[in-house]
Amino acid sequence: MGMLLESLRKLQKIEQDIAHVRGRIRVRTNAVNVQTRKIEKLEQERDSLSAQSIDRRKLADSLELDIKDRDAQVLSFRAGLNAARSNKEYAAILTQINTLKADSAQIEDRELTVMQNIESLKTQIDEIATQIESEEARLNEINSQSEKELTKLNGMLESLNKTREGATEGIPAGTLSTFERIAANYEGEAMAMIEIHGRKPPHTYICGGCFMGLTPEHANALSLRDEIRTCDNCGRILFIDPHAQQ
Ligand SMILES: [Zn+2]
């Protein structure tokens, strides 16, 4: 293999290492994001229950006022009873008192239901608060693990990038940009080895990147010249197995 393809293969090795380290950084960062979203969802749930609880509390307060209002009315009607001038008037006032009391009893029932509602909301809110606490502890754990790992991975990335810089020296700019474009498409795998099948000619040729057939022309040209030839199907830069060459 010629110098150009040899240096591109070295570069590809570094590119693949970089892609691998980037993948590990992604996984780590993702774990933190997933856990953060989990907590945010629980917090939203808790806030919505709290809002419901506040609404219920307002309703309970207004029902309480209604009851007090009716109690006051009952008291004033009771005073009227003593001043009643006839049995009919007395009976009429009594009916009003009984109606008010019946209303009050209904409102009290409603208030009781609302209070039970508030209690059950409180239980749910407390449960979610406990969940949030344990998920936050988990997040801290993930964060501290990630921090160490990310520091390590970023260090690796930095040193790989330096190695890469050295490895690009001597590669013509046009070739390098072709290589980079293809590498970006295939997670660093810009090159593919031509697989030669069959013991005797005519051999069949297959791209080791996409496993599609290749014309013999590529292998023939590459056995003579150190040049950039790309797979007609996937576009990877082709090379011949250096060990298979005589
Ligand atoms: Zn291919």
Boltz pocket constraint, residues with backbone or C-beta under 6 A from the ligand:
constraints:
  - pocket:
      binder: B
      contacts: [[A, 192], [A, 207], [A, 208], [A, 209], [A, 210], [A, 211], [A, 212], [A, 231], [A, 232], [A, 233], [A, 234], [A, 235], [A, 236]]
      max_distance: 6.0
